[in-house]
């Protein structure tokens, strides 16, 4: 082992020991409680020294034990409130990150670029994502790879996204990452899309074309069975959420979306077919079908009426599925023979 390697190993050991001591000072042990004054001073120092950003950027380089300690430190610091702090106020470290150092959240997301840091970064992110402001940072990041500074206050939510921010990287992390990376990234992605309803409804309305183009082409049509299935299921949840009514009506207006969905019904894997059915039913049950959707259903009416009665017929104990399938068959049978423009008034 060369001199450089020896020095690096020693530095790694010292850093590992320092992180373990820092976690101990923050959390204490079963035998020794942490000192509130000491904890408050340490959290303040971590903020002032910009340690959260440095740790977020470097966590993938740390050994396993040090990554776990870093995760624990991050989670504790981001939720720490000094005594007598009103519960309505964000914890000071979180407020600092949101107001002055959003790059910390961006770097935590980029933990998905490395297998080693995917899980610890994901755990910290999902803890932080209990706050809408953290979801906003991820959604509206446009900092790019040069890490240029930006502030959430300067974001125009009515402006369409370029597709270059960190949120859009989730599509490739989910679709092409190693299994543990993909799985954890999807869990965080789902958290963003489903736990911040008002924020996401606005975001999806403004960025409708870009989002659903990527979602359908990258995730719904993924070559990975796990990614494909869970993405179709999440799509159904998004469309059926009342908060996304405007988004749902726009989605089911598009004939190309219906074609993608009908192809899912013919997939070789039954669970893909099943999840695809729950998206397909939104198109058919819509009382205000667009002319494009009507034409596709009418052009395929005979085939659908022949196909649907035998579709997943082994699900005999799923009464809701059977009822929904019967309802869709009746809807297709009773469609007018010619497509027409439908007024939504």
KEKE-3310 file (N, C-alpha, C; in steps of 0.2 Angstrom, whole numbers, plus 5000, padded with zeros to 4 digits):
npx = (5004:5003:5010:5000:4988:4988:4987:4975:4967:4968:4963:4950:4946:4947:4937:4926:4925:4923:4910:4903:4904:4898:4885:4882:4883:4872:4860:4862:4862:4855:4859:4865:4859:4857:4864:4854:4858:4871:4867:4860:4870:4878:4870:4869:4882:4884:4875:4881:4894:4891:4890:4880:4878:4890:4891:4880:4885:4895:4892:4891:4904:4908:4912:4902:4896:4898:4890:4878:4878:4879:4866:4858:4862:4859:4844:4841:4846:4838:4826:4826:4821:4824:4822:4806:4803:4790:4778:4773:4783:4796:4809:4825:4836:4830:4823:4834:4840:4829:4827:4840:4850:4846:4852:4857:4846:4845:4857:4856:4846:4853:4860:4855:4863:4872:4875:4878:4874:4860:4850:4852:4851:4838:4830:4832:4827:4814:4810:4812:4803:4790:4787:4780:4788:4800:4797:4794:4807:4813:4805:4805:4819:4831:4845:4855:4870:4880:4879:4874:4869:4852:4836:4821:4811:4812:4806:4795:4780:4771:4778:4784:4793:4810:4814:4827:4830:4833:4822:4818:4828:4824:4817:4826:4834:4825:4821:4833:4842:4852:4844:4841:4843:4833:4821:4821:4822:4810:4801:4803:4799:4786:4781:4783:4774:4761:4759:4758:4747:4740:4751:4756:4745:4745:4758:4758:4748:4753:4765:4761:4762:4776:4779:4770:4774:4786:4784:4775:4783:4795:4793:4780:4781:4792:4806:4808:4800:4795:4797:4788:4775:4773:4773:4762:4752:4754:4751:4737:4732:4736:4727:4715:4714:4705:4710:4717:4708:4707:4719:4717:4706:4712:4722:4714:4708:4717:4720:4731:4736:4726:4728:4741:4737:4728:4736:4743:4733:4735:4746:4759:4760:4750:4748:4752:4742:4731:4734:4734:4721:4714:4718:4713:4699:4696:4696:4685:4674:4673:4661:4662:4669:4683:4683:4693:4696:4683:4683:4693:4688:4676:4681:4687:4677:4670:4681:4684:4673:4672:4684:4685:4675:4682:4693:4705:4698:4700:4699:4689:4685:4686:4675:4673:4681:4675:4662:4666:4671:4660:4653:4660:4659:4646:4646:4653:4646:4634:4638:4636:4635:4643:4657:4657:4659:4660:4652:4658:4651)
npy = (4994:5011:5027:5037:5030:5025:5037:5041:5031:5032:5045:5042:5033:5042:5051:5043:5040:5053:5056:5046:5050:5062:5059:5052:5063:5070:5061:5054:5040:5025:5025:5037:5053:5065:5082:5096:5109:5107:5100:5109:5119:5111:5108:5121:5124:5115:5120:5132:5129:5124:5110:5101:5101:5097:5084:5079:5079:5070:5058:5045:5041:5037:5024:5010:5010:5023:5030:5026:5033:5046:5047:5046:5058:5068:5066:5069:5082:5089:5089:5094:5104:5119:5121:5128:5132:5138:5126:5129:5134:5130:5118:5125:5120:5115:5126:5134:5127:5127:5141:5146:5136:5127:5118:5107:5098:5095:5089:5078:5071:5067:5057:5046:5043:5034:5018:5015:5026:5027:5022:5028:5042:5042:5039:5050:5060:5057:5059:5073:5077:5078:5090:5103:5113:5106:5097:5106:5112:5101:5099:5111:5114:5120:5121:5113:5105:5112:5117:5130:5143:5146:5152:5147:5157:5164:5157:5155:5148:5147:5145:5135:5120:5115:5103:5099:5100:5092:5084:5078:5069:5058:5049:5042:5037:5028:5020:5015:5012:5002:4988:4991:5005:5009:5005:5012:5025:5026:5025:5037:5046:5043:5047:5061:5064:5060:5065:5078:5086:5098:5106:5097:5096:5108:5109:5098:5102:5113:5108:5098:5091:5088:5081:5069:5064:5060:5051:5041:5036:5033:5026:5019:5012:5005:4993:4985:4974:4977:4991:4995:4989:4995:5009:5010:5007:5018:5028:5026:5029:5043:5048:5045:5053:5065:5078:5079:5082:5090:5087:5074:5074:5081:5071:5060:5064:5062:5053:5046:5042:5033:5023:5018:5013:5003:4994:4989:4981:4970:4964:4952:4949:4946:4955:4967:4969:4970:4981:4990:4990:4997:5010:5011:5010:5023:5030:5025:5026:5040:5052:5063:5060:5063:5067:5060:5049:5043:5039:5029:5020:5016:5011:5000:4993:4980:4971:4974:4971:4957:4954:4959:4951:4939:4944:4942:4932:4923:4930:4927:4929:4942:4954:4967:4970:4962:4968:4981:4978:4973:4985:4993:4986:4987:5001:5003:4995:5003:5015:5029:5027:5035:5046:5061:5078:5083:5093:5101:5108)
npz = (5000:4995:5000:4998:4998:5011:5018:5014:5019:5032:5034:5031:5041:5052:5049:5049:5062:5068:5063:5069:5082:5081:5078:5090:5099:5096:5096:5108:5120:5126:5139:5141:5140:5127:5128:5128:5126:5120:5109:5102:5099:5091:5080:5075:5072:5062:5052:5050:5045:5033:5032:5029:5015:5011:5015:5009:4996:4996:5002:4995:4994:5007:5019:5023:5037:5040:5031:5036:5048:5044:5037:5049:5056:5047:5046:5059:5061:5052:5057:5070:5083:5092:5110:5115:5103:5091:5085:5073:5065:5054:5057:5061:5053:5042:5037:5034:5023:5014:5012:5009:5005:4994:4986:4994:4995:4982:4979:4988:4981:4970:4975:4970:4960:4963:4969:4982:4989:4987:4996:5009:5006:5001:5012:5020:5011:5010:5023:5024:5014:5020:5020:5010:5004:5002:4992:4982:4979:4973:4962:4955:4953:4943:4942:4936:4930:4934:4946:4949:4959:4966:4971:4979:4980:4969:4959:4945:4945:4935:4924:4911:4913:4909:4908:4912:4926:4942:4946:4934:4932:4939:4931:4923:4933:4939:4928:4923:4933:4945:4953:4967:4967:4958:4964:4976:4972:4965:4975:4982:4971:4970:4982:4980:4970:4975:4988:4989:4985:4980:4976:4966:4957:4951:4946:4937:4928:4922:4916:4908:4895:4894:4905:4905:4892:4895:4906:4900:4889:4895:4908:4908:4897:4899:4899:4910:4920:4934:4935:4925:4929:4942:4938:4929:4938:4947:4939:4937:4950:4950:4940:4945:4957:4965:4966:4955:4944:4933:4927:4924:4915:4904:4901:4897:4886:4875:4861:4858:4871:4874:4865:4870:4882:4878:4872:4883:4889:4881:4885:4889:4902:4916:4927:4923:4913:4921:4929:4919:4914:4924:4921:4908:4910:4914:4903:4896:4904:4905:4903:4894:4882:4870:4853:4846:4855:4855:4842:4841:4850:4844:4831:4836:4842:4840:4841:4855:4862:4860:4866:4879:4888:4890:4896:4908:4915:4925:4937:4947:4960:4962:4964:4962:4951:4941:4941:4936:4924:4917:4917:4908:4896:4894:4892:4880:4871:4870:4864:4853:4835:4828:4829:4839:4843:4860:4871:4886:4894)
capx = (5000:5007:5009:4994:4983:4988:4984:4967:4963:4968:4958:4943:4945:4946:4930:4921:4925:4920:4903:4900:4904:4893:4878:4881:4881:4865:4855:4863:4862:4850:4862:4867:4855:4861:4863:4850:4863:4876:4864:4858:4876:4881:4866:4870:4888:4883:4872:4886:4899:4888:4891:4875:4879:4896:4889:4876:4889:4901:4890:4893:4911:4909:4911:4895:4894:4898:4884:4872:4878:4877:4859:4855:4864:4854:4837:4840:4847:4833:4819:4828:4819:4826:4816:4802:4801:4783:4777:4771:4789:4800:4815:4830:4841:4826:4822:4840:4841:4824:4828:4847:4854:4842:4857:4857:4841:4847:4863:4853:4843:4859:4863:4853:4867:4877:4871:4880:4871:4853:4845:4852:4848:4831:4827:4833:4823:4807:4808:4811:4797:4784:4786:4779:4794:4806:4795:4795:4814:4814:4801:4807:4826:4834:4852:4859:4876:4885:4877:4873:4864:4845:4831:4814:4807:4812:4803:4788:4777:4767:4783:4785:4800:4814:4816:4834:4831:4834:4816:4817:4832:4821:4814:4831:4836:4820:4821:4840:4847:4852:4837:4840:4842:4827:4816:4821:4820:4802:4797:4803:4796:4779:4780:4782:4768:4755:4758:4758:4741:4739:4757:4757:4740:4747:4764:4756:4744:4758:4770:4757:4765:4783:4778:4767:4778:4792:4781:4773:4788:4801:4791:4775:4783:4799:4807:4808:4793:4794:4796:4782:4769:4772:4772:4755:4748:4754:4747:4730:4731:4736:4721:4708:4714:4700:4714:4720:4703:4709:4724:4714:4702:4717:4725:4710:4706:4721:4719:4738:4736:4721:4732:4746:4733:4725:4742:4744:4728:4737:4753:4759:4759:4743:4747:4752:4735:4726:4735:4732:4713:4712:4718:4708:4692:4695:4694:4678:4669:4672:4655:4664:4675:4684:4681:4698:4695:4677:4684:4697:4684:4672:4685:4689:4671:4669:4686:4684:4667:4674:4690:4684:4672:4687:4699:4707:4692:4701:4699:4682:4684:4687:4669:4674:4684:4670:4657:4669:4672:4653:4651:4664:4656:4639:4647:4656:4640:4629:4641:4633:4639:4648:4660:4655:4662:4656:4653:4659:4647)
capy = (5000:5017:5032:5041:5026:5025:5043:5041:5026:5035:5050:5039:5031:5048:5054:5038:5041:5059:5055:5042:5055:5068:5056:5051:5069:5072:5057:5051:5033:5023:5026:5044:5058:5071:5089:5101:5115:5104:5098:5116:5122:5107:5109:5128:5124:5111:5124:5138:5126:5121:5103:5097:5101:5093:5077:5076:5078:5065:5052:5039:5040:5035:5017:5008:5012:5031:5032:5025:5038:5052:5047:5048:5065:5072:5066:5072:5089:5093:5089:5097:5111:5121:5122:5134:5134:5136:5121:5131:5136:5125:5117:5129:5118:5114:5133:5136:5123:5129:5148:5148:5131:5121:5113:5102:5094:5093:5084:5072:5067:5065:5051:5040:5041:5029:5012:5016:5032:5028:5021:5033:5048:5041:5039:5057:5064:5055:5062:5080:5078:5079:5098:5105:5117:5102:5095:5112:5112:5096:5100:5117:5115:5121:5122:5110:5101:5117:5119:5137:5145:5148:5152:5145:5163:5167:5152:5156:5142:5147:5144:5128:5117:5114:5095:5098:5100:5086:5080:5074:5064:5052:5045:5038:5033:5023:5015:5011:5011:4996:4987:4995:5012:5010:5004:5018:5031:5026:5026:5044:5049:5042:5052:5068:5064:5058:5067:5085:5086:5105:5107:5093:5097:5114:5107:5094:5106:5118:5104:5092:5088:5086:5076:5063:5061:5056:5046:5036:5033:5030:5022:5015:5007:5002:4985:4982:4973:4980:4998:4995:4988:5000:5015:5010:5008:5025:5032:5026:5033:5050:5050:5045:5057:5071:5084:5080:5081:5094:5083:5068:5076:5082:5065:5055:5067:5061:5047:5042:5039:5027:5018:5015:5009:4997:4989:4986:4976:4964:4962:4945:4948:4947:4960:4973:4969:4972:4988:4994:4990:5003:5016:5010:5011:5030:5033:5022:5029:5047:5054:5068:5057:5067:5064:5055:5043:5040:5035:5023:5015:5014:5007:4994:4991:4973:4967:4975:4967:4950:4953:4960:4946:4934:4947:4940:4929:4919:4934:4926:4931:4950:4956:4974:4970:4959:4973:4986:4975:4973:4992:4995:4982:4991:5008:5002:4993:5009:5021:5031:5024:5040:5050:5068:5083:5083:5099:5099:5113)
capz = (5000:4995:5005:4997:5000:5018:5021:5013:5023:5039:5034:5031:5048:5056:5047:5051:5070:5069:5061:5074:5088:5080:5079:5097:5103:5094:5099:5115:5120:5131:5146:5142:5136:5124:5131:5123:5124:5116:5102:5098:5097:5086:5074:5073:5069:5055:5047:5048:5041:5027:5032:5026:5008:5010:5017:5003:4990:4997:5006:4992:4995:5013:5020:5025:5043:5040:5027:5040:5053:5040:5037:5055:5057:5042:5048:5066:5061:5048:5061:5076:5085:5099:5115:5115:5096:5089:5080:5066:5062:5051:5060:5059:5048:5036:5035:5031:5017:5009:5010:5007:5002:4991:4983:4998:4993:4975:4980:4991:4975:4966:4978:4966:4954:4966:4972:4989:4993:4986:5001:5014:5003:5000:5018:5022:5007:5012:5029:5022:5010:5024:5020:5004:5002:4999:4986:4977:4978:4968:4956:4952:4952:4936:4943:4931:4933:4936:4953:4950:4965:4965:4977:4978:4980:4962:4954:4942:4944:4929:4918:4909:4915:4903:4908:4914:4933:4946:4946:4928:4932:4942:4926:4921:4939:4940:4923:4921:4939:4948:4956:4974:4966:4955:4969:4981:4968:4963:4981:4983:4966:4971:4987:4978:4966:4979:4995:4989:4980:4977:4972:4960:4952:4948:4942:4931:4923:4918:4913:4906:4889:4895:4911:4902:4887:4898:4910:4896:4885:4899:4913:4907:4892:4901:4897:4916:4922:4940:4933:4920:4932:4947:4935:4927:4944:4950:4934:4938:4956:4949:4937:4949:4963:4964:4966:4948:4940:4927:4923:4921:4909:4899:4899:4894:4879:4870:4858:4859:4877:4874:4861:4874:4887:4875:4871:4890:4890:4877:4887:4891:4910:4919:4932:4918:4910:4927:4931:4913:4914:4929:4917:4902:4912:4915:4896:4894:4909:4904:4899:4889:4878:4865:4846:4845:4859:4852:4835:4842:4853:4839:4827:4839:4846:4839:4845:4862:4864:4860:4870:4886:4892:4892:4899:4915:4917:4931:4943:4948:4966:4962:4962:4959:4944:4937:4940:4932:4917:4914:4916:4902:4891:4892:4889:4873:4867:4869:4861:4847:4830:4824:4834:4839:4848:4866:4875:4893:4898)
cpx = (5004:5006:5002:4988:4983:4985:4977:4964:4963:4963:4951:4941:4943:4939:4925:4920:4922:4913:4900:4899:4899:4886:4877:4879:4874:4860:4856:4863:4856:4852:4863:4862:4859:4859:4859:4854:4868:4873:4863:4865:4879:4877:4868:4877:4888:4880:4878:4892:4897:4890:4886:4876:4885:4895:4885:4880:4893:4898:4891:4900:4913:4909:4904:4892:4894:4892:4878:4872:4877:4870:4856:4856:4859:4847:4836:4841:4841:4826:4820:4825:4821:4820:4813:4801:4794:4783:4776:4777:4793:4806:4821:4834:4837:4825:4828:4841:4836:4826:4835:4851:4850:4846:4858:4852:4842:4852:4860:4849:4848:4862:4861:4858:4872:4873:4872:4876:4863:4849:4846:4850:4841:4828:4827:4828:4816:4805:4807:4805:4790:4783:4785:4785:4799:4804:4795:4802:4815:4811:4803:4815:4827:4842:4857:4865:4881:4884:4876:4868:4857:4841:4824:4809:4807:4809:4796:4785:4772:4772:4784:4792:4803:4815:4823:4835:4831:4828:4816:4822:4829:4819:4820:4834:4831:4820:4828:4844:4847:4846:4836:4839:4835:4821:4815:4819:4813:4798:4797:4799:4788:4777:4779:4776:4761:4754:4758:4753:4740:4745:4757:4752:4742:4753:4762:4752:4749:4763:4767:4761:4772:4783:4776:4770:4783:4789:4779:4778:4794:4798:4786:4777:4791:4800:4808:4801:4791:4792:4789:4776:4768:4770:4765:4750:4748:4750:4739:4728:4731:4729:4715:4708:4710:4704:4717:4714:4705:4714:4721:4710:4706:4720:4720:4707:4711:4721:4725:4738:4732:4725:4737:4742:4730:4730:4743:4739:4730:4744:4753:4758:4753:4743:4748:4745:4731:4727:4733:4724:4711:4713:4713:4701:4691:4693:4687:4673:4668:4666:4657:4670:4676:4683:4686:4697:4689:4679:4688:4693:4679:4675:4686:4683:4670:4674:4686:4678:4668:4680:4688:4680:4677:4693:4700:4701:4693:4701:4691:4680:4684:4680:4669:4676:4679:4665:4660:4669:4665:4651:4654:4661:4650:4641:4649:4650:4635:4632:4637:4638:4644:4650:4658:4659:4657:4657:4654:4655:4641)
cpy = (5006:5022:5036:5037:5025:5031:5043:5036:5029:5041:5048:5036:5037:5051:5050:5039:5047:5059:5051:5046:5060:5065:5054:5057:5072:5068:5054:5043:5031:5025:5034:5048:5063:5077:5093:5107:5113:5102:5104:5119:5118:5108:5116:5128:5120:5115:5129:5135:5123:5113:5098:5096:5097:5086:5074:5075:5072:5058:5045:5037:5037:5027:5016:5011:5020:5033:5031:5031:5045:5053:5049:5055:5069:5072:5070:5080:5093:5093:5092:5104:5113:5121:5128:5136:5133:5131:5123:5133:5130:5124:5122:5127:5117:5121:5135:5133:5126:5136:5149:5143:5125:5116:5107:5096:5091:5087:5077:5067:5064:5059:5045:5038:5036:5024:5013:5021:5032:5027:5026:5040:5048:5042:5047:5061:5063:5058:5070:5081:5078:5087:5099:5108:5112:5099:5100:5113:5107:5097:5106:5119:5115:5123:5119:5107:5106:5119:5126:5138:5147:5148:5150:5151:5166:5162:5155:5150:5141:5145:5137:5126:5115:5106:5094:5098:5093:5081:5076:5069:5057:5047:5040:5034:5027:5018:5011:5010:5004:4995:4991:5002:5013:5010:5010:5024:5032:5027:5034:5048:5049:5047:5059:5069:5064:5062:5075:5087:5093:5107:5103:5094:5103:5113:5103:5097:5110:5114:5097:5088:5084:5080:5069:5060:5057:5050:5040:5032:5030:5025:5017:5010:5005:4995:4982:4981:4976:4987:4999:4995:4993:5007:5015:5011:5015:5030:5032:5029:5040:5052:5050:5049:5063:5077:5085:5079:5084:5090:5077:5069:5077:5075:5060:5058:5065:5054:5043:5039:5033:5022:5014:5011:5003:4992:4986:4980:4969:4961:4955:4943:4950:4954:4967:4974:4972:4979:4993:4995:4996:5009:5016:5012:5019:5033:5031:5025:5036:5049:5059:5066:5062:5063:5058:5049:5040:5036:5029:5018:5012:5009:5000:4990:4983:4969:4968:4971:4960:4949:4954:4955:4941:4937:4945:4937:4924:4923:4933:4928:4939:4953:4963:4974:4967:4964:4979:4984:4975:4980:4994:4992:4986:4998:5008:5000:4999:5015:5023:5028:5028:5044:5057:5072:5084:5089:5097:5104:5109)
cpz = (5000:5000:5005:5000:5008:5021:5020:5017:5030:5039:5034:5038:5053:5055:5049:5059:5071:5068:5067:5081:5087:5081:5087:5101:5101:5097:5106:5114:5125:5138:5147:5137:5133:5128:5126:5121:5119:5109:5098:5095:5091:5079:5071:5069:5062:5050:5045:5044:5035:5026:5029:5018:5007:5010:5011:4997:4990:5000:5002:4992:5002:5014:5023:5032:5044:5036:5032:5046:5050:5039:5043:5057:5053:5045:5055:5065:5057:5052:5068:5077:5092:5104:5114:5108:5094:5084:5073:5062:5060:5056:5057:5053:5041:5033:5031:5024:5012:5007:5007:5004:4999:4988:4988:4996:4986:4975:4983:4985:4971:4969:4975:4961:4957:4970:4980:4993:4992:4992:5007:5012:5003:5006:5021:5018:5009:5018:5028:5018:5013:5023:5012:5000:4999:4993:4980:4975:4972:4962:4952:4951:4945:4936:4938:4934:4935:4943:4954:4956:4963:4971:4975:4977:4973:4957:4952:4941:4938:4923:4917:4911:4908:4903:4910:4921:4936:4946:4940:4928:4935:4937:4924:4927:4940:4935:4922:4927:4941:4952:4963:4972:4963:4960:4974:4978:4966:4969:4983:4978:4967:4977:4985:4974:4970:4985:4995:4983:4976:4973:4966:4955:4948:4943:4936:4926:4919:4914:4910:4901:4891:4900:4908:4896:4890:4902:4905:4892:4889:4904:4911:4901:4893:4900:4904:4919:4929:4939:4930:4925:4938:4944:4932:4933:4947:4945:4935:4945:4955:4945:4941:4956:4961:4963:4959:4943:4933:4923:4920:4915:4903:4896:4895:4887:4874:4867:4858:4865:4878:4871:4866:4879:4884:4874:4878:4891:4886:4880:4890:4898:4913:4923:4928:4915:4915:4928:4925:4912:4919:4926:4911:4904:4913:4908:4895:4898:4908:4900:4894:4885:4872:4858:4845:4849:4857:4846:4837:4845:4848:4834:4829:4843:4846:4843:4852:4865:4864:4865:4878:4890:4894:4895:4906:4918:4923:4937:4945:4955:4967:4960:4959:4952:4939:4935:4935:4925:4913:4912:4909:4896:4889:4889:4882:4869:4865:4866:4855:4841:4827:4830:4833:4844:4853:4869:4882:4897:4902)
residu = (UNK:UNK:UNK:UNK:UNK:UNK:UNK:UNK:UNK:UNK:UNK:UNK:UNK:UNK:UNK:UNK:UNK:UNK:UNK:UNK:UNK:UNK:UNK:UNK:UNK:UNK:UNK:UNK:UNK:UNK:UNK:UNK:UNK:UNK:UNK:UNK:UNK:UNK:UNK:UNK:UNK:UNK:UNK:UNK:UNK:UNK:UNK:UNK:UNK:UNK:UNK:UNK:UNK:UNK:UNK:UNK:UNK:UNK:UNK:UNK:UNK:UNK:UNK:UNK:UNK:UNK:UNK:UNK:UNK:UNK:UNK:UNK:UNK:UNK:UNK:UNK:UNK:UNK:UNK:UNK:UNK:UNK:UNK:UNK:UNK:UNK:UNK:UNK:UNK:UNK:UNK:UNK:UNK:UNK:UNK:UNK:UNK:UNK:UNK:UNK:UNK:UNK:UNK:UNK:UNK:UNK:UNK:UNK:UNK:UNK:UNK:UNK:UNK:UNK:UNK:UNK:UNK:UNK:UNK:UNK:UNK:UNK:UNK:UNK:UNK:UNK:UNK:UNK:UNK:UNK:UNK:UNK:UNK:UNK:UNK:UNK:UNK:UNK:UNK:UNK:UNK:UNK:UNK:UNK:UNK:UNK:UNK:UNK:UNK:UNK:UNK:UNK:UNK:UNK:UNK:UNK:UNK:UNK:UNK:UNK:UNK:UNK:UNK:UNK:UNK:UNK:UNK:UNK:UNK:UNK:UNK:UNK:UNK:UNK:UNK:UNK:UNK:UNK:UNK:UNK:UNK:UNK:UNK:UNK:UNK:UNK:UNK:UNK:UNK:UNK:UNK:UNK:UNK:UNK:UNK:UNK:UNK:UNK:UNK:UNK:UNK:UNK:UNK:UNK:UNK:UNK:UNK:UNK:UNK:UNK:UNK:UNK:UNK:UNK:UNK:UNK:UNK:UNK:UNK:UNK:UNK:UNK:UNK:UNK:UNK:UNK:UNK:UNK:UNK:UNK:UNK:UNK:UNK:UNK:UNK:UNK:UNK:UNK:UNK:UNK:UNK:UNK:UNK:UNK:UNK:UNK:UNK:UNK:UNK:UNK:UNK:UNK:UNK:UNK:UNK:UNK:UNK:UNK:UNK:UNK:UNK:UNK:UNK:UNK:UNK:UNK:UNK:UNK:UNK:UNK:UNK:UNK:UNK:UNK:UNK:UNK:UNK:UNK:UNK:UNK:UNK:UNK:UNK:UNK:UNK:UNK:UNK:UNK:UNK:UNK:UNK:UNK:UNK:UNK:UNK:UNK:UNK:UNK:UNK:UNK:UNK:UNK:UNK:UNK:UNK:UNK:UNK:UNK:UNK:UNK:UNK:UNK:UNK:UNK:UNK:UNK:UNK:UNK:UNK:UNK:UNK:UNK:UNK:UNK:UNK:UNK:UNK:UNK:UNK:UNK:UNK:UNK:UNK:UNK:UNK:UNK:UNK:UNK:UNK:UNK:UNK:UNK:UNK:UNK:UNK)
# end
